[in-house]
Every structure is written in C-alpha cells, then in structure tokens.
Amino acid sequence: MERYSTIRTMDFTFTNGSEQEKWSDRKRPTDGLPKKGRNINGASWEYCVELANTVKADLWINIPYLADKEYIRNLAILIKNQLSPDLNVYFEYSNE
C-alpha cells in the first residue's frame, strides 16, 4: 500500500447501501473485519483510522447516506482523536 497516498473507505465500510443511521448502528472493532456478502456494515471506523495510521496515508471517509447529525459529529470526534495529526482527512457524503 506504500504507493497510495490516500485510503478511500467507501468499499471497506460498505457505504453503498449502508443502513447505518445512528451512531449505535455503526460497526465496532469488536465485530471483526467484514466478509464480503455476509457483513453489510463493513469495517469499523476505528479499523479505517488504524489502517491509515499504519501505512501513513490520508483518510477519505465516505459518510453513510442515512447518518444523522450525531453520527457525523461522533465520527468527526473519533477521527480527530485517533488519526495521526500529520495525516489529512477528507469527507464525502455517501458516494457523491
């Protein structure tokens, strides 16, 4: 992954078709990694941040279409607190 400067989370978190609306709906690290076709909630945001920190790549977050304001606020706080300060984060509404 060294050749990539940015990691887009859309497929890793299964943003397309996501039914996540509330922060409590999100995937948690204790839920494990996603398996294609069996886990509609994708990877946790914590795994996304950990991956970006590990490979030293900026993070491109795709926010689920149904996410409410609290979800978005909590996601921003999580990323602010956990993403390495020398990395950038980009936010995209769903897949638009």
N, C-alpha and C positions, 0 to 999 in steps of 0.2 A: 504493500500500500504506500510505499515511500514516494511513488511518482504522483500521488494525489495530494493536492494542497487543501482540498475541501471534501468533507463527507456529507452527502445529502441523505437524509434519514427516511425519505418517503417509502422506499421499499422495505427497509429494515423494520420500520414501525407499522407497516401495512396501512399507511394513511388513506389510500384509496379504498372507499367502502367502510372506513372505520366508524364504529358506532359509539366511540368514546365521546361523552358529553360532559360529565362531571369528573373532577379530579379523582374521585374514588373509583371511577371506571378504568383508570389507566392501568397499564401493565406494570407490575412491580418486579424488582430484581429477583425476588424470591420465587417468582413464577417461572424462572428459567428462560432460556432462549427460544425464539419461535421456531416452529417446524412448519414448513410450507403446507398449506391446506388444512392444518389442524389447529392453528392458533390465530384467530382473526384479530387479536390485539397487538400482534407484533412484539418487538423488543421494548424493554423499559427505557425510559429517558435516561436513567442512570447508566445503562449499558452504552447508550449513544455517547454520552459525555465521557465515559471511561475510554471508549474506543478512540475518540478524538484526542483526548489527553495522551493516550499511549502512543499513537502514531504521529502526534504533534500536527494535526490537521484542523483547519477551521471547521465549524459545525454549521450545517444548513438544516434547520428544523422545519418540518412540514407539520403545521398545526392541523389537527383533525377538524373537518368541516363543522361538526356539531359542538365543538368545545365551547363552553361558556366562559364568561369573563374570569371567574375564579380559577378555572382550569388553566387559562392562559397566564394569569398572574402567578400561580404556583409553579408553572413550568419555567417562567422567566426567573423566579427566585431560585429554583433548583439549579438552573444553568449558571446564574450569577455566582452562586455559592460553590459550585463544583467544577466548572470549566476553568482550565488554566488561564490566568489573566493575560498571557501572551498570545492567546488564540482569539479569533473573531467568531461571532455567531450571526447567522442570517436567518430571518424568519420568513416563511412563506405560508400563506393561507391555503391549506389543503394542497392542491396540485395546480394552482393558478399562477 
